[in-house]
């Protein structure tokens, strides 16, 4: 947590937001992040809108970009997250 806060401070970040798709491993990080006072969201992959083409392109990099897009929309425009 200290490393994350240091990186955010050097970047001039006002807010730190973590998000990941739900899985057994992801919930293990949720509680420590929240206890450290950081904003954390666990997203439901089944509730995330996907086109037929996206279903064929499922990779970790693709998923990470889509999660980033959702979080940006949430932070910048107040869009709801599929939690």
Order of alpha helices (4+ residues) and beta strands (2+ residues): alpha-beta-alpha-beta-alpha-alpha
